[in-house]
Amino acid sequence: MSKPTINSSMTTIEWVMLITLSVVFGGSFFFVGVIVQDMPPKTIVFFRVLIAALALHLFMRVTGRKIPWTGTAWFAFFAMGLLNNVIPFSLIVWGQTQIASGVASILNATTPLFTVMIAHALTTDEKLTITRVSGIVAGFIGVAIMIGGGAIADGAATALAQIACIGAAISYGFASVFGKRFKGMTISPYAVATGQVTASTIMMFPIMMIFDQPWTLSMPSTQSIFALLALGLISSAFAYILFFSILDGAGATNLSLVTFLVPVSAIFLGIVFLGEILLPRHLAGLGLIIVGLILVDGRVLKRRVTA
């Protein structure tokens, strides 16, 4: 993939949008942390994508944008929905039944590390460099400190939950590489967002009905209902609109900065509102993951060389 054309510096409005997006994405971990007390994971994921799909279809209609209805487009929407929503959302939500939202967000921040490895394996124009390999190693050492350091003390369920969040990051990495094909299909990013959550809703419905049997569940609390609405409307539909607006204006490289900010907002919300506690090994792991992301991103080193 050729290097994206970006603005070397973002405007004040773009910075505000980026910080808002990080809070919105970080809020998804907080909202899930509230909802998992009342609802099973597959039901949460289904209603998240359903609410987002309805909101995005409304957005497309109001703004006069169109969604393609060809078989090729919808095959791609279903594949993207599986990789970008169904698998990672399900793994993260299940993971948060066992671990704190802040820990889940830190592990999710490894997505770019997996993305560069998957792109190296599956593409011909995005190969690893020594700097990127160093970043991957640093990031994985951070993950090992987080998971390995407490696997025995915290129990197998906690370790499996953290591995599930890593699995979600891997799925997001595949989604990032797969998503490149939409540019060649001349499908707008907003149509991709709408199509993928629509396809995800269709896929999640039978899964929820078979495994969760929602008619047998008790009525969730008002707090969980509002959190679910916020998860679908704010942390999914609104997040996609913000995401693609920043992408159009500031470019993909600047947009990637959100990866550094999401754990901060998720950790803050979890500590303040959910009473979560992060252990020293979690913070140490976060530090190494951030170092890894900086190396994978490469911009800081390039600026030092050219300064």
CORQUI-V529571 format. One line per field, one symbol per residue. ss: DSSP state (H for helix, E for strand, L for the rest). psi: psi as a letter, one per 40 degrees, with the letter a starting at -180 (. if undefined). burial: b if it has 24 or more other C-alpha atoms within 12 Angstrom, else e. Layout:
ss=???
psi=???
burial=???
This chain:
ss=LLLLLLLLLLLHHHHHHHHHHHHHHHHHHHHHHHHLLLLLHHHHHHHHHHHHHHHHHHHHHHLLLLLLLLHHHHHHHHHHHHHHHHHHHHHHHHHLLLLLHHHHHHHHLLHHHHHHHHHHHHLLLLLLLHHHHHHHHHHHHHHHHHHHLLHHHHLHHHHHHHHHHHHHHHHHHHHHHHLLHHHHLLLLHHHHHHHHHHHHHHHHHHHHHHHLLHHHLLLLLHHHHHHHHHHHHHHHHHHHHHHHHHHHHHLHHHHLLHHHHHHHHHHHHHHHHHLLLLLHHHHHHHHHHHHHHHHHHLHHHHHHHHL
psi=hihihihdiiiddddddddddddddddddddddddeddiiddddddddddddddddddddddeeiihifidddddddddddddecddddddddddeediiddddddddeedddddddddddeieegiiiddddddddddddddddddddedddeidddddddddddddddddddddddededddefhiddddddddddddddddddddddddgdeeiihiidddddddddddddecdddddddddddddeiddddedddddddddddddddddefihhiddddddddddddddddddeddddddde.
burial=eeeeeeeeeeeeebeebbbbbbbbbbbbbbbbbbbbbbbbbbbbbbbbbbbbbbbbbebbeeeeeebbeeeebbebbbbbbbbbbbbbbbbbbbbbbbbbbbbbbbbbbbbbbbbbbbbeeeeeeeebeebbbbbbbbbbbbbbbbbbeeeeeeeeebbbbbbbbbbbbbbbbbbbbbbbebeeeebbbbbbbbbbbbbbbbbbbebbeeeeebeeeeeeeeebbebbbbbbbbbbbbbbbbbbbbbebbbbbbbbbbbbbbbbbbbbbbeeeeeeebeebbbbbbbbbbbbbbbbbbeeeeeeeee
